[in-house]
Amino acid sequence: MTTLTVADDVRAAFDQLHIAAVTVDGLDNTGPWPDVEARLAAIERDPAEFGDDDPRIASWHAAYRRFGTNPRRQRPSVDALTRRLARTGHLPRISPFVDCYNLVSVTHVVPAGAFDLDAVDGDIVVRFAEPGDAFTPLSEPDNVEEPHDGEVVYADAGGVLTRHWNHRDADRSKVTPTSRRVLVVLEAIDTAHHGAVDAAAEDLATLLAPHAKAITTEIV
């Protein structure tokens, strides 16, 4: 069973970190998912706008700067997603499951990401990047990047699974229509937003329930 932990030095540097880890077993990542589609249509009819000064996004900008990433160049995932929604009036459609956690992310304004557990090598840790770390970006299987020293990443025994904490996922652990065991992470970096993460995790579990055999939520 894959476990998710946070390295001691990351916990010390970001002592208000709060992660809800939602593990999904027996996922049916095929459509249609009417509840998700209805809510996506509703949020797209009247998209909210969240600027850099929104406290839920500003807290992540501050965290990114602390580990040496410019959040205006490599934006936190929830920032990029809400900006896209406000600019285009649409959220991307990738697969029912991915669309579902994107919906939850913009609804609660918390970063959300997922890993196909059958593609993960051992346990997952949130840690600072180390020399020699390698990352293959989503949809770029022939491109290998090296995170900068001190960058916060998710990683397993096989390498880095996300860059800039939650900016971009790796191609290796992406969720596809055939994924059956998946880990979703929902995050807050500030105590003021822990409740938003907990509400997002509950919302996600409710939406996923008709499409999975088992769902468990743990706070890391």
Residue pairs with C-beta under 8 A, 6 or more apart in sequence:
2 117
2 120
2 122
2 123
2 124
2 183
3 123
3 124
4 19
4 21
4 123
4 124
4 125
4 126
4 183
4 185
4 218
4 220
5 123
5 124
5 125
5 126
5 220
6 17
6 19
6 125
6 126
6 127
6 220
7 125
7 126
7 127
7 128
9 127
9 128
10 17
10 126
10 127
10 128
10 152
11 17
13 66
13 67
14 63
14 66
14 152
14 189
16 188
16 189
16 190
16 191
17 187
17 188
17 189
18 187
18 188
18 189
18 191
18 193
18 194
18 197
18 219
19 126
19 185
19 186
19 187
19 197
19 219
19 220
20 185
20 186
20 187
20 197
20 198
20 200
20 201
20 217
20 218
20 219
20 220
21 183
21 184
21 185
21 217
21 218
21 219
21 220
22 183
22 184
22 185
22 186
22 201
22 204
22 205
22 208
22 215
22 216
22 217
23 117
23 181
23 182
23 183
23 184
23 215
23 216
23 217
23 218
24 97
24 181
24 182
24 183
24 184
24 208
24 212
24 214
24 215
25 180
25 181
25 212
25 213
25 214
25 215
26 180
26 212
26 213
26 214
27 97
27 179
27 180
27 181
27 182
27 208
27 211
27 212
28 211
28 212
29 95
29 96
29 97
29 175
29 176
29 177
29 178
29 179
29 211
30 96
30 177
31 96
32 96
33 96
33 99
33 100
33 207
33 210
33 211
35 207
35 210
36 96
36 99
36 100
36 103
36 207
39 103
39 107
40 91
40 99
40 103
43 85
43 91
43 103
43 106
43 107
44 85
44 89
44 90
44 91
47 85
47 86
47 89
48 82
48 85
48 86
49 82
49 86
50 56
50 57
50 79
50 82
50 83
50 86
50 109
51 57
52 58
52 61
52 72
52 79
54 109
55 190
55 192
55 193
56 78
56 109
56 110
56 188
56 193
56 196
57 76
57 78
57 79
57 82
57 109
59 188
59 189
59 190
59 192
59 193
60 71
60 76
60 78
60 79
60 111
60 165
60 166
60 189
61 71
61 72
61 76
61 79
62 189
63 152
63 165
63 189
64 70
64 71
64 74
64 76
64 164
64 165
65 71
67 128
67 150
67 151
67 152
67 165
68 148
68 150
68 151
69 148
69 151
69 164
69 165
69 167
71 79
74 163
74 164
74 167
74 168
75 83
75 167
76 111
76 164
76 165
76 166
76 167
77 105
77 111
77 112
77 113
77 166
77 167
77 168
78 105
78 106
78 109
78 110
78 111
78 112
78 166
80 167
81 91
81 102
81 105
81 106
82 106
82 109
84 90
84 91
84 92
85 91
85 106
91 99
91 102
91 103
91 106
92 99
92 102
93 99
94 102
95 175
95 176
95 177
96 211
97 114
97 175
97 179
97 182
97 208
97 211
98 114
98 175
100 204
100 207
100 208
101 112
101 113
101 114
101 184
101 204
102 112
103 207
104 112
104 186
104 200
104 203
104 204
104 207
105 111
105 112
105 186
105 200
107 200
107 203
108 186
108 196
108 197
108 199
108 200
108 203
109 196
110 186
110 187
110 188
110 193
110 196
110 197
110 200
111 165
111 166
111 186
111 187
112 184
112 185
112 186
112 187
112 200
112 204
113 154
113 162
113 166
113 169
113 184
113 185
114 169
114 175
114 182
114 183
114 184
114 185
115 124
115 154
115 161
115 169
115 173
115 175
115 182
115 183
115 185
116 173
116 174
116 175
116 176
116 179
116 181
116 182
117 181
117 182
117 183
118 179
118 180
118 181
119 172
119 173
119 174
120 156
120 158
120 161
120 173
120 183
121 156
121 157
121 158
121 159
122 156
122 157
122 158
123 156
123 157
124 154
124 155
124 156
124 161
124 183
125 154
125 155
125 156
126 152
126 153
126 154
126 165
127 152
127 153
127 155
128 149
128 150
128 151
128 152
128 153
129 147
129 148
129 149
129 150
129 151
129 152
129 153
129 160
130 149
131 149
132 146
133 146
133 147
133 153
133 155
133 159
133 160
134 144
134 145
134 146
134 159
134 160
135 144
135 145
135 146
135 147
135 153
135 159
135 160
135 163
135 170
136 143
136 144
136 145
136 159
136 170
136 171
136 172
137 143
137 145
137 163
137 168
137 170
137 171
138 168
138 169
138 170
138 171
138 174
139 171
140 171
141 171
145 163
147 153
147 160
147 163
147 164
151 163
151 164
151 165
152 164
152 165
153 160
153 161
153 162
153 163
153 164
153 165
154 160
154 161
154 162
154 165
154 185
155 161
156 173
158 172
159 170
159 172
160 170
161 169
161 170
161 172
161 173
162 168
162 169
162 170
165 187
166 185
166 187
175 182
184 204
186 197
186 200
186 201
186 204
187 197
188 194
188 196
188 197
198 219
201 217
202 217
205 215
205 217
208 215
209 215
